[in-house]
Amino acid sequence: MHYVAKANITPYEEFKTEKHSMKKWAKLKFIGALTKFHYRRVEGNDDKLRRAKSDKSRSKKTLIGLSIMPRAQSNSSTK
């Protein structure tokens, strides 16, 4: 013969409501943390893109500046 021990405890209603509210609060905090993380990531990528664009425009300006400057031609190559 087997005896199965079971606790004869009725559910504690206040505990259920507290558990539900803690679960809801934790879910909201988790979603808020994920949102902040992704916003920071997007901002970082925006900064990288802005820097890349400014670097590209700087390199174009220097190339334009170099092409405007007169070049010294050597006499030996023209002879």
C-alpha positions in Angstrom: 0.0 0.0 0.0 1.2 3.4 -1.0 0.5 6.6 1.0 0.6 9.8 -1.0 1.1 12.9 1.1 -0.8 16.0 0.0 -0.9 19.3 1.7 -4.4 20.3 2.5 -3.8 24.0 2.2 -6.3 26.4 0.7 -5.0 28.9 -1.8 -4.1 32.3 -0.2 -6.1 34.9 -2.3 -3.9 37.8 -1.3 -0.8 35.9 -2.4 -2.4 35.3 -5.8 -3.2 39.0 -6.3 0.3 40.0 -5.2 1.9 37.4 -7.5 -0.2 38.7 -10.4 0.8 42.3 -9.7 4.5 41.5 -9.3 4.4 39.5 -12.6 2.7 42.5 -14.3 5.2 45.0 -12.9 8.2 42.8 -13.9 6.8 42.5 -17.4 6.4 46.2 -17.7 9.9 46.8 -16.4 11.4 44.2 -18.8 9.6 45.8 -21.8 10.9 49.2 -20.6 14.4 48.0 -20.4 14.3 46.4 -23.9 12.9 49.6 -25.3 15.7 51.7 -23.7 18.3 49.2 -25.0 16.9 49.4 -28.6 16.6 53.2 -28.5 20.3 53.5 -27.4 21.3 51.1 -30.1 19.4 53.1 -32.8 21.0 56.3 -31.5 24.4 54.7 -31.7 23.8 53.6 -35.3 22.5 57.1 -36.2 25.7 58.6 -34.8 27.8 56.1 -36.8 25.9 56.9 -40.0 26.2 60.7 -39.4 30.0 60.3 -38.8 30.4 58.1 -41.9 28.5 60.7 -44.0 30.6 63.6 -42.6 33.8 61.6 -43.2 32.7 60.9 -46.8 31.9 64.6 -47.4 35.3 65.6 -45.8 37.1 63.2 -48.2 35.2 64.7 -51.1 36.1 68.2 -50.1 39.8 67.3 -49.8 39.7 65.6 -53.2 38.1 68.6 -54.7 40.6 70.9 -53.0 43.5 68.8 -54.4 42.1 68.8 -57.9 41.9 72.6 -57.9 45.4 73.1 -56.7 47.9 73.4 -59.6 50.3 70.5 -60.0 54.0 70.9 -60.4 54.9 69.3 -63.7 58.4 68.0 -64.1 60.2 69.0 -67.3 61.8 65.6 -67.7 58.5 63.8 -68.5 57.6 66.3 -71.2 60.8 66.0 -73.2 
